Amino acid sequence: YVPTAKKEDWELEIAGQRVQVIKKNEDGGGELEFGTEVVSKADGSLAVLLGASPGASTSASIMLGLLKKCFKQTESPEWQAKLKEMIPSYGQTLNDKPELSDEIRKQTSAALKLFN
């Protein structure tokens, strides 16, 4: 939301295109899949994103998964502390913690300067 935006400053673009991936299944056939998947070498030296580009609702989760796959040191206390510093709710479920969920929303709204 940008209250000072002017219609003439914007151009309509097509978005939300779907991407499908066909992956080999256990029977040797192919399976059609939708969405996004991170595939990486076993040693974590290379990772690629297959499928659709992640949106705002999934990109943080996908990147955290990629960090965990490619950087084994993410399990160290130092990494865990840094992740919790950057993402205060890291490792917690907000579904059953309404107070924490409200606090995170307030922090996010303040950071983005969104006020009710």
Secondary structure, DSSP 8 states (H G I E B T S, - for coil): --TT--GGG----------EEEEE-TTSSEEEEESEEEEE-TTSS-EEEEES---HHHHHHHHHHHHHHH-GGGGSHHHHHHHHHHSTTTT--STT-HHHHHHHHHHHHHHTT---
